[in-house]
Amino acid sequence: MTERLLEWALRNRFIVLGLSVMLVIGGGIALRGLPIDAVPDVTNVQVQVLTTAPALGPEEVEKFITTPVELAMSGLPRLTEVRSVSKFGLSAVTVVFEDGTDIYFARQLVNERVQTAREAIPPGYGDPELGPVSTGLGEIYQFEVRGEGKTPMELRTILEWEIAPRLRAIPGVVEINSFGGELKTYEVQVFHERLAQYNVSLTDLFDALERNNANAGGAYIVRDAEQYLIRGEGLITSLDDIGDIVVTTDQSDATPVYVRQLADVRHAPMVRQGAVTRDGRGEIVSGITMMLMGANAREVVSNVKRAVADMAPALAKLGVTIEPFYDRTEFVARTVRTVATNLIEGGLLVIVVLFLMLRNLRAGLIVASIIPLSMLAAFVGMRYFGVSGNLMSLGAIDFGLIVDGAVIVIENAVRLIADRARELKRALTADERVQVVLRASREVLGAVVFGMAIIAIVYLPILSLTGIEGKMFRPMALTVLFALAGSLVLSVTLIPVLASMFLPLAMSEAESPIVARVRRRHEPLLARTMARPARTGLLGLGLVAASLAAVPFLGAEFVPRLDEGAIALQAWRLPSVSLEESIRQTSQLERVLRQFPEVVTVVSKTGRAEIATDPMGVEISDVLVMLAPHKRWRTAKTRDGLIAAFDSALAENMTGTTFSYSQPIELRVSELISGVRSDVALKIFGDSLQVLARSAARAVAVLSAIPGAADVKAEQVAGLPLLRVTLNRRAMARYGINASEVLDVVRAMGGREAGVVLEGQRRFVLQVRYASGVREDLQALHDLRVRAAGGQLIPVGQLASIRVDEGPAQVSHERGRRRITVEMNVRGRDLAGFVADAQRALQESDAIPAGYFTEWGGQFENLREAATRLSIVVPVALGLIFVLLYLSLGSAKLAALMYLNVPFAIPGGVLALALRGMPFSVSAGVGFIALFGVAVLNGLVLVSYIQQRRDAGASPEEAAGDGAKVRLRQILTTALVASIGFIPMAVATGAGAEVQKPLATVVIGGLITSTVLTLLALPAVYVWWERRRAGSIPNAQVAVP
């Protein structure tokens, strides 16, 4: 089939050129519509169920909300995990599904079960809702709403009702999450002395407000020939309307008692559980733009910026501006710049190498033409199959692999044209050039097809990877496969066409000085290795064995950490801290960090936002530290060095606070995937929160002593001060008072909703709340009154016991069991080695009591799962290579011989990692897979020619010597272009280069040893093989032909 395609292409050369032009146009269109992001979205398929319960503590939230929701989720199809966090006023249940589950199908399943859960949750305790359809990469654009002279309440109102609705209308924006400021309410601030003075209960006040805030319709009346609708208007529209509501009448003189006589009516903020500060100048109001799952980040942010610019004049009239402090496209742009630089530099280096090796400018340009055309073919495939353009999908493409087929075709065509011109002693005619190119292409057609197929086939098992590593590396494998498919078709069609039209009609096959120098050194070495084939083979296998033995000493990590250009710092305080104190401390923290010249801005988010996708308490702050470009760094040259400087400065200026360091995307993705925010997490499971807390404290002491441990801390599950109001049912029975009436008084301490107030399209909560004097005075709580059945008002102190106590700060569940997490980061050593030491130390200690068990999670869990899958994927790839070699050569023995090139590639890859101080990672593992394909291709080129010479009657020694000599330039060219194409990636320092470096390092190092052993050891092993088969192994020196 490929031969017929080749012949058709040379008969219809201008059609082939026209189709190539169409490929350029189609590829350009595909590139314009290609979704672009910095990294692949590795978040698992999950649905969050969020329930706000402002009146409940963590244990009540666990008992009445979280547990019913978790039970309702049991048995869902394709369910893999249910985990939850119960905190004051919030239940967050995360339902995780198998990869590949349609997110909308998953949400439908969860929503159906939520209806069941609602029936099990007591009335008034909260209404479960689904979180937004977003992922760990969803927070793409964050901004501050700033206005001189504006109060936090005014700024928050403008954000909620002027800015957010317009931004939500943008395609790809799923939510604008408000954070900071004060949420406006209409508040009836009650004074219990006034209630007692007028003999009014809190229930009387609630009832009056609810009865006086409604509209009604009375159908219509017909008058003359017209119909009039009847509309009764009784909605509250202002503070005065609330104050004028009559609650009761004075029994002494029958005068009405108004709301304004019992309470102050005002605009006041809702009780809040979060705040945002910036650069040490106090609180700000911010908005977080959340992107719809699967949307194009670059396009969505561009549209958001355009909408912000369009709103600017209208907002200016309100005295407000929008100032962004986090823009994902900046990271995307830096990453794309890194990828583009690597690709351009790699392509140029490949072209230079081709010219130096082929010594013919036209031949070099013809081969180089396949680079952009193959990339355009890859863009078409990516667009069609929905693969986004990012660091992994585009950054791992090596143009050296892409041009391999074209190099083989052109190198053979140049050689045969030179030979034919030498035979004829004249330049070829155009028709003769076509015939020579056809013959040259036919000779190597099998090697081209099978060689490209081998390179492609090693990437196929990568498509079977699942989990995080699958999401990271499948796009890369697909893109490479698309590019290789385009390269194969072009190598069989366009390259022969261009060769038949543009290669010189006469040329001397002048050898490159590089090749000539290598040849002079190669031939005596080859003679020496072929004279002692057994020793040579054993030496090669010894190198392989030594490199495999060295692998455990490299250490291991999941994937290298990307430099996002920002640091996400977390500050942990005691659970008893107030929001106001946390705000004060974060402002101090920001002032400390702003003294560093590397810091551009610092934004701290304390507690949780309006939509609590990140359920933090007020004791925790997420601090976003935006950094200047590396060239402006003065304090330290590395990220770890800068973190150490930050930590030292904060330790000197702040006490009682624990800090941990990560990066914005990394932190959010880690939390969503595994529920933890660190490199390594020790999860302790059990029933008693007190025992869990003690076990975690002991584990922290053990783990902190391990070299490499950083930011070791236990999840704070205890230490939350409580004011317990325990009802006395006998006392309530004496007065004929129901529990709900006493609890209404307790709810009013934090604010009880009594309806809504409409201002045009805006809606604001109407709430009743006791005055601050009552909320801050324990004795005042005793004096609050509840109406008895006989009409008298009874103090709460006579109906309940009120005491100060301590309770859990939060309760975490995983798979239905209570758990506590000890989180830690690893600095200065590999992840796998650290965890091995940590597991050993924990086993030798008595930190975990009987009946309690542990699991290790975080990045280590990802590494372990990836290692398991790679242990399956790599053997499958190697097996597929052997099958293809057998099909190509028709001999199991020859296939096994050529298979030696796979282990021959290992020593160089391992040594290169060791020299650069890089641990083994999934990136390095994928590099080895790619390396095996190129190594086998070089072996195929050599062994196929040796077999041709054997079929022509040559002896094993002659065939092996001729093969190594004739294919020297071809093997060197293939290896050089493949390795040199990776050099920019191996030395890159831009955003995202960290993930690419191990892959490129492995390929470059592996190709060095693979090429040397292919040209020296493989011919010797072939001779040894043939002699063994013939039954004689002479010791005489064998001359190389």
N, C-alpha and C positions, 0 to 999 in steps of 0.2 A: 504493500500500500504506500509506504513512504517513498519507495523507488518510483512508483508511478506519479506521486505528487512532485517529486524532484524533476522528472522528465517533463511533466506538464508545466511546471514553473519556468523551465528553460525554453520551452516552446512559446510561452505566453508571457514574455518578460514585462511588457508594458502593462498588462493586466495586473501582474504582481505589484508593480510600482504604484498603480492606481489604488489597489487594495491597501497598500502601506500608507498612502496618503489618507485614506478613509480611517485607518487605525489611529493616525495622529489626531484627526478631528474627533473621533469617538472617544479616545482617551482623554483629550482635553475637556470635552463635555463632562465625562465621568469624574475627572479631577475637580471640576468646579462644584459638582454636587456631592462630593465626598464628605461625610461627617468627619470633623477634625477635633481631636482632643489630645490631652497630654499623655495619658496612660489609659489602658483598657479599664473598663469598669468591672472590678472583680467582686462586687457585692453579691451575696447570694440572694435567692428569690425569697423575699420576706414581706410580711404584712405586720404592721404595728397596730395594736388595739390600745388606744389611749383613753383613759377615763379620769376626768377631773372630779375630785371629791373634796372640796375646800374644807369641810368640817371634820374630816377623818384623819386619825393618826396612822402610822405605818401598819400597826397590827390590825386595826380595823379595816384598812384598805386591803390587806392580805386576805383577811377572813371573808369580808363581804363582797369584794369586787374581783380581786386577782384570782382567787381559787375558783369561783364560778366560771370566769372566762377561760381559765386553763382547762377545766374539766370539759367545757363545751367544745374546745378545740380537739379533744382526743378523738383519734380514729379518722382524721381527715385524710383523703387520698394524697399520696406523695408527700406526706408530712415527715420531716426529719428531726425537728427540734422545736420545743416550746420553752422559752425562758422569760423571766419577768423580774421587774423591780417594783416594790411597793414602798412608797415614800409618803411623807406628809402631804395629803391632798392630791396624790396622783398614783394611778396604777398604769404601768407600761408593760404590756405583754407583747413579746415578739414571736411570731409564728413563722418558722423557717421551712421552706419546701425544697424538694429536690431541684437541682439545676435543670433548666430546660422547661420547667413548669411555666405556663403563660401567666404573667403577673395578674392579668385581669380575671383569669379563671381562678387563681388563688384568692384574690380579693372577694370574688363572688362566694367562694366556699366559706371564707372567714366571716363574711357579712351575714350569711345564713345562720351560722352558729352564734354570732353575736346576738341575734334576735332571741335565741334560746337563753343565752347568758343574761340578757336583760330581765327575763322573767324570774331569775334566781337572785337578782340584786334587789335589796329592799328599796322601796320608793324613797326618792330624795337623796339617795346615796351616790348617784352619778349615772351618767348615760354613756356607755362605751361608744367610741367612734373610731373609724379607721384613720390611720395616719396618711399623709400625702403619698402619691405614687412617685417616689423619688428614691435615690440611692445615696451611697457614700460620696459620690462625686456630684451630688445634686446642688450643693451650696456653691453656686457659681459666681454670685455677685453680691457683695455686702456693702452697705452704705450707711452714712450718718445723715440724719435730717437735722439741719442746723438753722437757727433763726435767732438773731440778736433780739433780746428782750422778750422772747417767747418762753413760757413756762414749759416744763416737761409734759404737762397734761395737754397743752395746746399743740405741741409738736407731735405727740403721740396721736392726737385726734386727726391732725392733718395727714399723718402717715396712714392711719387706718381708713380714712374716708376720701382722701384726695389722691394720694400716691398709689397705694396698694391696689385699688380697683383697676386703675389703668394698666399697671404692670401685669396683673393677673390675666388681662385680656390678650397678652402677647402669646402667640403660639409657642408651645414648649415650656412655658412658665406654669408650674402646677400650684405654687403657693408663694405668698410673700409673708414670711414669718416675722412678726413684730417682736422686738426685744428692747427692753428699756423704756424709760419714761413712765408716765402714769396713765392708766386706763380710766377714762372719765366715767363717773357714775353720778346719778342723782341720789344723794345720801340723806336719809332722815336720821340725824344723830340724836339719839334718845338720852335723856337725863332721868335716871331712875327716881330722883327726888321729886321731879315734876309728876311722874307717873303716880307716885304714892300720894302726892298732894291732891290730885284730881281723881284718885281711886280708879285709875285706868291700868289695865294689864297690857303686856306686850302683845298678847293675842288680839286684844281689842284694836290696837293700832294697826296690826297686820290686816285684819279684816276690813278696816276702814279704807286703807290704801287700795286693797284689791277690789273693793266694791265701787271705788270712785275713779276707775281708770279703764274705761271701755267706751266703745261706740256701739250703736245698734242701728239696724235697718227695719223699717216698717212697711216694706213693699212700696206701694205707690197709691196715689189717688188720682182720679180723673176730674179735671176742672175745665169746663167748657169743652174744647176739642183737644186739650193737651193733657199729657200724663206727667205727674210730678212724683219723683221718687221721694220717699220719706227717709230721712237720715238723722239719727240722734247722735250728737257729738259730745262725748264725755271723757275723751282721752286727756291725760295730763300733758300739757305743752310747756310748762315753765315751773320754776321754783315756787312762784306765787300760787299756782294752782295746787301744788302739794300742801303748802302752808294753810290754804283756805279750806281744806277738807275737814269736815266735822267728824270727830271720833266718838263723842258722847255728849251728854248734857250734864251741866252741874246740878246735882240733886238738890242743892240749897235754893237756887233761884231759877232753875231750868234754862240757864244760858248755855249756848253751845260751847263745847271745848274743842278748839281747833288743834291741828297738828303742830302749828307753829308755837302753841303754848306748851307743848310737851317735848318739843325737839327743835334743834337747829336744822333747817333745810338748806343744803348747800351742794355745790359740785365738789366731789371728793374722789380720790383715787380708789380703785379696787385694791383689796389686799393683794400684794404682789409677792412673787417668789423668785424674782430675778431682776437684774439691773445690768447696764452696760456703762463702762467708763473708758476714757481714752486719754492717753498721754499725760496722766496725772492732773488733768484739769476738771475732773468731776464727771458726773453722769451725762450720758448722751442718749439720744433716741436712735435706734438703728433698725434697718430692715434687712432680711436675709432672703435673697431671691433663690427659690428652689426650682430646679429644672426637672421637667418630666423625664421619667426613665426612658432612655433610648433616644432622646433628642440630641441635636447637634449643638454642643456647648458653645462653639465659636459663633454660630449663627444666632443662638438665643441671646447671648451676651451682647452681640452687636445690636440686636433689635431692642434690648433693654436700654442700652446706651442711647439709642436713637429716641426712644420714648422719653427718657430722662431729659434729653436736650429739648424735645418738643414741649415738655411740661415746664421747663425753666421759666419762661415769661409769666405764666399763670402763677407759679409758686413765688416768683419775685414780688408779685403784687401782695402776696400774703406775708412777705418778709421772710421767706424760707428758701434755702438752697439744699441740694443733694450733693454730698461729698462721698465718693466711693473710697473704701479703705482696703477692699479685697476684690480683685478682678481675676477670675480664673484664666481669662485669655492672655494675661501676662505670662503665666506659667506655660500655657499652651504655646505662646509665641516663642518663648525661650527654648522649649523642647523641640518645636518644629525647626527652629533655627539650628539646633544641635544636629537633628536628623538630616536636614538639608545640607548643612556643611559637610557632614560625614559622607553623604551620598555624592556630592559634587567633588570633594577632594578624592574620594575613593575612585570615582569614575575617571578623573583626570590622571591619577596614578596608574590605573589600569591601561589607559591609552598610551601613556609614556612607556610602560613596560612592553606593551605590544609592539610599539615602534622599535624599541631597542632590541627586542628578541627577533622580530621578523625582518628588520632592516629594510622595510618598505613602507613608505608613508601611506600609499593607497591601500595596501593590505591592512595597515593599522586602522585607518579611518573606516574601512568596510566593516571590520570586526567591531569597532567602537559604535557604529550605527545601531547595533543591536541593543545597546544599553538603554537609550531613551525609549526605543520602540517596545522593548520588553516591559519597561516600567509603565508605559501607557496601557499595554495589555493587562498588566496587573491592576491598574486603576479601574479598568472596565470590569474585571472580575470582582474586585472589592465592592464596587458600586452595585453590581447585580446581586451579590450574595450578602450585602449589608454589613461588610467589614469596615469599621471606621479606620481612618488614618491616624496613627498615634506612634508613640515611641517604639512599641513592640512590633506593630505590623509593618512599619516602614523602616525602622532603625536597624533591623537585623538583615536586611538585604545586602548581599555581597555581589557586586558586579562581576567579580572574578568567577563566581559560579555561573552567572548568566551567560558569560561569553565563552564558556568552555567549548560548547558545541561549535560555535563559529570559529574559534581558534583552530580546532581540529580540521575543519573544512578548508579554511584559508591556508593553513600551514601546508597541508597536503597539495592544494592547488598551486601554491607558489613553487613548491619543490618539483611538481610534475611539469609545470610550464617551463621552468628552467631546464629540466632534463630534456624535454621535447625540443626546445630551441637549440640546445646543444647538439642533439641528434641531427636536426635539420640544418644546422649551421646558418640559421637565418631566423628573423622574427616570424612569429606565427601570424597567420591571417585571423580575422575576427571569427570566422567560422571554426577554424582550428582551435582557437581559444575556448569557444563554447564546448567543443568536444572534449578538450582536455579537462575543463572544469567539471563536465558531466562525469568523466571517468574518475577524476579525483574525488568527487563527492560520493560516487558509488562505492569507492574503496573504503571510505571511512563511515559510510552511512550507518552500518550496524553499530560501530563504536559510538557514534554520536547519539543514536536513538537509545541504545542500552545504557550509555554513560549518563545521559540526561535522566533516563528513567531511574537509574540507581540513585542519583542525587535526589530526585523527587520522592522516591519510595522511602527514603530514610525519614522524610518529613511526615509521611502518612501516619505512623503511630502517634505522633504528637497530637494529631486530631483526636485521639482517643483519651487524652488527658482530661481529667475532670477537676472540679474544685477551683481554687484560686489559680493554680499553675495552668490549668486548662484555659481559663479566661485570659491569662496573660500571654500564653504561647500559641494557642490555636490561631489567633489572628495572624501571627508571624508566619506560621506554617502555611496557612491559606494564601497569604500574599506571595510567599516564595514559590508555592506551587503554581499560582497564576502566572508569575513572572517566568518560571521555568517552562511552562506550557507555551507561552508566547515565544520564548527563546528557541524552543525546539522547532516550532513551526517556521519561525523566521530562518533558522539555521538550514532548514531543508528547502526553503523557497527563496526568500529575499537575498540571503548571503550568496548562494550560487549565482543568482541573477546579477547581483552587483559585481561579483568576481568576473563573470563572463563579459561584463560591459566595461569595467574600469581597471582591471589588473593590466599591467604592461604586457605588450605582445612579446617582448623579449626581456629577459632579466637574468642576471647572474645570481645564483643562490649563495651570495656572499654571507658567510656565517657571522653572527653577531660576536663582537669581541668577548662579551660575557660568556656566551655559549662556548666559544673557542677556548677560553681560559678554563672553564669548567671541564671541557672535554680533555684537555691536556692532563688535568689532575685525575679525571675519572677513569681513563683507560688503564693506567697502571694499578690503581686501586681495585678495579674490576678484575684484572688478571689475578691479583693476589687473593681476592675473596673466592673466585671461581676455582682457584687451585686448592682451596681448603673449604669446600662447601659445608661440610658438617659443622666445622668449628664456627663458620660464619653464621649458620642457622642458629646454633646454640647461643652465640653471642647476642644475636637479635632477640631471641626468646628470653635471655637473661635480662636484657634491658627492660623488656615488657614486664617480667615478673617483679623486677626491682621497683618499677614505677607503680605497679598495682599495690605493692606492699607499702609504698609511701603515701598512698591516698588518705588513709585514716589520719595521718599527721598533718594534713592540710587543714583539718577542721571542716565544719559545714555550717551553712546558713541557708535560709529559705531563698530569698533573693536579696541582692544588695539594696541598701536604702537609697532612694532617689533624693536628690537635693531639690526641694520645692521652692527654695528661696525665702522660706519663712520658718519660724519655729513656733510650735504650739506648746506652750508651757501650761501645766496644770498646778494650781495652788490648792492644797488641802488643809483645812483648819478643823478645829473641834466641832462636832455636830451642834453644840450649844450656841455657837456664834450667831449673832443677829445679822440681818441683811445690811443694816447700816454700818456695822463694824467691818463686815466683809468689803463693803464699798470703800471704806476708809483705807483698809489695808491694800486693796488692789490699786488704789490711787498712789499710795506710797511705792508699791512695787513698780508701777509704770514710771514714776519719776526716777527710780534707780536705774531701770533699763534704758531710759532715754538719754542717760549720760554716755552711753556707748556710741561711738561714731558709726558703728555698723547698723544701728537701729534707725529705721525710717519712721515707724509709728508703732504704737502699742495699744491694742484694744482688748479690754477684759470683759468677758461675759460671765457674770456670777449668777448661779441658780439656773433657772430654766426660762425658755421663751414662751410666748403665747401658745404655740403648738409645741408640746413638750416631746419632740422626737429625741431629744437628748435629756433624759430625766435626772438632772443634777439638782442637788440641794443647795441652799444658800451658802453652805460651808465650802463649796467647790467653785473655783473660777477657772475657766478656759481663757488663757491669755494668748492672743495672736500677736506675734512679734514679726513684723515685716522687715526684711533685711535689705541692705544696699547690695549692689553687685559686688562680687568677690574682690574685684580690683581695688575697691575702696576700703577693704577690711584692714584694720590696724591692730586691733587687740589680739587677734589670733588669725592663723591662716586656714584652719580647718573648722568644720562645724562642731566637732567634739571639743576643740580648744575653746571656741566661743561659748559653748554651753558651760564648760568648766568655769570660765570667767563670770558668766551670768550667775552661776550657782554660788560662787564665792562672794560676789557682791551682795546677793540677796541674803546669804547667811549672816553677813555682817550687819545688815540693816533691818532684818525682820526675824522675829523669833516666834516660835509656836506654829509655824507653817511648814508643811512638807511640799517639796516641788518635784515634778517629773517633767521630762522633756520629750517631745515628739515633733511631728509636722502636721499641718492642718488636714490634708487628705489622708495621710497615713493613720492619724488618730481616729478620724471619723470612720474610715473603712474598717479598721481593726475592731472598733467598738460595735459596728453593725454586724460584722461577720461572726465574731466570737463573744461579744458582750464584754470584752476587756479592752483596755487602752494601752497595752504595753507589749514589749517583745515577748515576754514569758509571763504566764499566769499559773499559779498553783490554786486549784479549786478544791476546797474542803467541803464535803457534804455531810450533813447530819441533821438532827432534829432541834437541839437546844441552841438558841442564839448565844447564850452565855458561854457554852462549851466551845462553840465555833469561834467566838471572839478570842477566848483564851488560847485555843489551838493556833489561830492565825498569828497572835502576838509571839508565841514561841517559834513559829515558823519564820517570822520576820527576823528574829534574833539569829537563827541558824543560817538563813540564806544571805543575810547582810555580810557575813564573814567570808563568803566565797569570792575569790578574785574575779573581777569583771562585773560584779553586781552593782547596779546603780538604781537609784530612785525606788528602793524597796519599801513597800507600804502595804498595809492591810486595809481592805474595805472597811469603812467605819460603820458598824451595825449597831453600836450602842452609844449612850451618852447624850441622848436627846432629852432635855428637861421637859417634864409634863406637869400640868395642873389637872389632877384627876378629880372629876366630879362624879362620885359614886352615889346613885340614887338609893334612898331609904324607902323601900316599898311600903313598909308598915306606916311610916309617917305620911306618905302620900295617900294611903288608903283612909287614914283618919280624916283627912281634909277633902277626900273625894277628888284628888288631882291625878290626872293621867301623866305617864312618863313623858309623852310627847310635849306636854305644856312646859315641863321643866327643861327639856332638851331644846325647845324653841329659844329659851333664854340663853342657853349655852351657845347655840348657833349665832345668836345676835351679837355675841362678842366679836366674831369675825365678820359679820355682815350677812344678813339673810335677804335673799332676793324676794322682792314683793311685786315685780312686774317690770315693764320697760317703758321708757319715755322716748317718743319719736320726735326728731328734729328734721323734718323733711324726709330724706332717705336714710338719715342716720338713726341708729338705735342705741340707746344707752340704758344700762341696768338701773333700776330703782331698787335701792337696798336700804334696809333698816339696820342700824348698828349702834351699839352703846357708845357713849362718849368715851374719849381716851382716859378720863379719870377713872372710870370703872374698869377699863381694860388693864390698867397698870396697878390697881389696888386690890389685893387679895380680899381685904375685909369688905370692900364695896361689892364684890361678887357675892359674898354671904348675904348682903342686904337687898339684892335684887328680889322683886316680888312676883309671885304667881297667884292668879285668882283661884280661890277654893270654890267648892260647889256651893257654899253658902254665901258667896259674894265677897268675903274678906280676902285681903291680899296677904299671902304668907311668904316670908323670906326664904330664899333658896337654902340658906344655912340650916333651916329646920327640916328641909326635905332631902338633903344630901350631905355627904361628907366631902369636904374639899381639902386636898392635900397636895403638896409638891412631891413629885416622884421623878424617876428616870426611866425612859423606855427606849426601844430600838429606834435608831435613826432611819434604817431602811431594812427591808427583808427581800433578799434575792432568792429566786427559784430557778432551777434548771431541771428539766424533765420531771417536774413535780416535786423535787426535793429542795429543801432549804440548803443554801450554800453561801460560803464566804470566799472571797478571792484575795490572794496575796499577789500583787503585781510587782514586776521588776523589769528594768531595761538592762541590756547587756552592752558594755562599752569595753573596747580594747581587747576583745577575744571573740572566738567564733561561738555561735549560738549552741550548736550541738554539744561541744565540749563543756560549756557552762552548765547546760541542763544535766548532763551526765554527772558532773560534780555535785550539782544541787540535789539530784535524786539520791545519790549515795549519802550525802550529809543528812538528808531528811530521814532516810531509813535508819541511820545510826543513832538518831536522836529519838526522844520520846514525845515529840511535839504533837503527834496525832493519836488521840486515845482510841481504845477499842470501840468498835461499832461505828466509827467514822472512817470515811475513805477519801482518797484524793485523786485528782486528775490533773494533768498538765495541759495547758492551752496556750493561746496567743500564737505568735509567729512559730513557736516550736511545734505546735500542733500542725500547722501548715507544712512545715519542713518534713515532719514524720509522714504525713499523708502523701506528700510529693515523692519522698523516697520510695514509699511502697509502690506508687504507680510507676515511677521510673524503672523500678526493678522488674516490672512487667513489660513496659514499653520498649526499653532498650533491647532486650533479647528478641522481642518481636521484630524490631527494625533489622537487627542482625540476621535473623532468620529469613526475612524477606530479601535481603541483599544476596544471601546464598542461593535462594531459589532463582533469582534473576540471573545470577552468574551462571548457574547451571543451564538455564534456558539459553543464555548467550553462547556458552562455550560447548554445550552438549556433552560435558564430561564432569562428573562429580569430583574426580581427582584434580583436574585443572581449576575447578571452582574452589576447592579447598586450598590449593596452592595460592591462588590469587587472594583468598580470604585472609592470608597472612598480613596483607596491607592494613587490615583493620587494627589488629594489636600493634603493628608497627607505628601507628599514629599516636598511641597512648602515651609513650614516654615524653614526647615533646610537649603535649598538652599539660601533663602533670607537672613537668619541670617549669613550664612557663608560669603556671599558677603559683608554684612555690617561689620562684624568683620575684614575682610581683607581690608576694604576701597576700594572695587572695585565697579565701577558703572555697571549698567546693560548694556550689549552689545549683539551683535549678537552671539558672542562666548558663553556667559552665556545662551542666549535663546536656542541655540542648546544643551547646557548642560542639560537644563530642559527637552527638548524633550527626550534625552537619559535616563535621570533619570526616567521619567514616565514609560518607558518600563520595567526597572528593578523593580520599585515599584509594577507595576501590576503583574509581574512574581511572586514576593513573595506572593502577595495576592492570586494569582491563586493556588499556592502550598498549602496555608492554607485552602482556601475555598473549593477546590476540595476534600481534605481529610475530612473536616467537612461534606460535602455532602455525601461522602462514608459512614461515620458513621451514618448519618441520614437515609440513605437507608437501613442500617443494623438494624434499629429500635431504635437507641439511641435518647435520649431527646435532645432538643436544648442545654441545659446546658452541658450535657455529651459530645455531639459532639464537641461543641466549646472548652471545656476544653481539651478533648483528642487531638483535632487538634493543639491547641497552644502548648501542651506538646510534641507530637510526632514530629511535624514539626519544633520545636525550633532550633535544630541543623542545619537542612537543610536551614532554612531561615537565620540564623546567618551566615552560611558558604557562602551562595550566596551573602548576603549583604557585608560581610567582604572582599571577594575576589574582588567584584566589586569596592568597595571604596578604598581598599588598593592598587589595581592595578593602581589607579589614583594618589596616593600620590606622586610618583616621579615627575609626571607632575605638580602637584599643588605647589611643592616647588622648581621646577627647576629654574635655573638662567642663563642657556646658551642661545645662539642665538635662537630666535623664541619662547622662553618659555612664552613670554607675552601673546600670543594669546591662548595658551593652559591653562593657569592658571584659568581664569574664568570658563571654561568648567569643569575642574577637581574639582574646589572648589564647584560648584553647585552640582555635583554628590555626592561628599563626604558628604557635609552637608545635602543634601536632603535624602540620604540613612540612616543617623542617625535617623532623625525624622520619616521617613517612616517605618523603622524597628521597632522602639519602638512602634509606633502607630499600626502597623500591629499585633504585638504580644500582645498588651494590649487593644487597643481600638476596633480593628476589631472584635474580638470574642464577646466583650460586645455589640457592635452594632448589631451583628448577633442575639444574645439572645434577645435584645430589639425588633428587627425586628420580630422574630418568636413569641414573646409574644404578640405583637400588632396584629399579624395576628390571633393568637388564642383568642384574646379578653381579656386577663388577664395580668396584670402587677403586680405581687406580690412584696412586699417590703422585703421579707425575704432574708437573706443572702444565697447565692448560693455557695455551696462548689465545688471546682474544683476537678474533678476525678483524 
